[in-house]
């Protein structure tokens, strides 16, 4: 027994420490998707430059909170890794880059606290929260499309400033007040740390920083994307862009990017798609990236939005291509590998009055979020819109009781009360080589009905 007790004492993180970090990382990873949705809505309403970063500190609050409770060097780094993995698994739209974003945030939280010997003061919370929150702007910029003028640099500085201020409040002041309140209530008891813990912390921080730098370099290389784009799907002439038989001139466009007017230079998407000769009925374009991320835009937007460009990054064998300009920022895709033209089939919604309405996923792109869905042929990352948002316009002024969902073989009935304001239950768009089908599923990945062919309101 004495040997067993001694082995437990030598563990750097106790079982209690690991449990606290796991719970806080889970909360942070799951809530980040919803925080992004709220911050995008506020940015759309306010519209001023950098407005999308006002809530950035809410992503980091959990990492700082864990550090405030445990006060052990390395806590921030472990939290960053755990939170990043959970966000990636829960379908974060940024893909694998989110791992690096959270890891860097965790490293900077450790750094902020290591600079102060007295960790109960407000100052380490403010420094850690501000730096960790602002770092997301810099990490994303490492993998972002670079504008052709100096406004891009001013935008980065502005976004960093807004994010840093958000970090001071949400990831600095708030965790400080929470930890102190929990300590006064006796819920949190932090044992005194040995003097050598700060020295150990600096070694840990140095090693993890080197590892994070190597990870950034590897990701930058591996996810750079190919030097050509496959144009495939419902087209008569599939080809690779660029193509020596197809000469196209670059154009420059002034467009708004997160509240800033920025100039981009690239190739018009409409000309690239038209050269492939889409078949009759083609109405949707799926943009696919090297990290597995994909997003839909409609042909209607392609025709009406001249700002949609393919922007080249690098030259020759080091070239890759990004999409900029769509109305939804989620469709600004980096490192594009394929443009898949699709002839989308509809989903019929039958109202209480017997009217038949065709569901058009293109109309709901701005309301969609991505997650892993468990389909019969395997798990896939799909985009889905909340079911209640689609149905609400069709039931205005009526009192629906039951919603009936039909597929080729099965039927599912749900009460309207189970659907109303439920953002987890969604219609997901399933993109195949020969068209589009739909699945009724939850953001957790659980499929309720597939393929979904008809919705009847009773």
Steps between C-alpha positions, in 0.01 A plus 500: 500500500779742580652449155166570334452825696848614411436442128188716515698784658744502210227566243511860378126520433278317747180320405310803634704733277435291190129476578470879538685558173289240317172656613605857420648397163176322410295807592733725300513273196124451473402863566749644249275408205210691653721794594606527135135512393418776750807707414423474127144621564624799703758581234229490232284737707773748594718473192799696634855369434608233746149447639534124448775493767290650781429155647844347434581501872213258565697231314797540736317549831504125571877471458566794734243368747680164519834677556348718771366196683804269467784758472736239362730583206393301198130515584433748220678286242316182599169689497575641156567152361187350657276787391637491145437127466143536628429791263638305206292193585184707552520634144668837527488662154868604516615139477835380633631857532294535818747263671782748445280796602414343837854371558651846449234650728587245770874572469439873541283441807790308655737779398280772652484327837867398507606867486342562842598334824172607665236332290205614710529857372297631208806577282586141392135445407494816287827426321420134439144571387595787268795330330330161463186654352684729260715214373208348307518789252870439435469122468209522258692758297783250462264285294287777352475653156728806495348820356693693236512829689604644836143505631547133580767586758290774656207258518714241681610761757142615549368145544782417741419811708131410522584138585755611762239726664250213495763280664564755775131496595369149427823300543663725761261678735223238490719196590675708768167582666372142463811338650507741793129451565544122496800529731309715751212251492743217571421320175853544364805432714836544332796346683823705507732420210870419556751769404646289219161477326561830316834372372337176386227710340750692288650174375153369414410824326820502294451140387134544411569827316760325283251217435224750411732681258586172327128413487424836338770445237381145426137612472598791280679261264255208507185709473632742242288335236585373152622719215182433302125465557281219368180627333266197507144384554200590283710645217557400138869589502676425829850645519778625727546869569729662394477362145721605209201473264303742713651845542338727754602844617535596865271770635514712817199546726439722801293308754418506868685250718395507867400865475807616304513591132776283352624452145542147367643397164390171345309308232119537468331181618223526240746475210676201657170313541359600161803354321403156640156529332260414788214268399140615491361510853836565670429752772747452786876510547682308774840651590736243653827568685814299573413464871160344425298818548226562240227754441212554256416809299219535247524577130269794568767655721772419247309694236404793722822543703799612285725505810535120515859436396759224498809661655843353437745463789866444414643420158582193292518174694439694822170646376164433665157656460243659729140610448408853611192715456188287574232659715553245777849520652478123556532461124836685498690173465879467520711250304231391256544155344174457308199691369219245469199610291174344617146469367318526833169320556232650720339405830123551508328672794119459513325773701173479697323651198636228273746729324818327380822699554841389381780538755797677345821461707657795315259735677625388842878501456549785750309301766700180458764348724714191443538184705581128459190298407488119524355390166459133399814516285709663774546825689509817289530869576178666381330838513161535663237767564274493810175325407277747684643793302405328173148409615411819685423711187267228370290481821458872567152566633419131550512263795694187394490196725702231330777499240527185288831413333510252214785314332497226239395239756460653848286765667570707809252715693599779743297753697555859395596577863803269457612695194425864581816699586704176498831586333637146538249331267593592142455423134843400372599517135664180376706562188558206267672481162167484319299746710378597846289322760398602850525358850309588817761486776627665816819701546630210711512296177200275571288444187122502547402429138694454175439567221241762587265549202190672638381701802128527572354746751183381678 
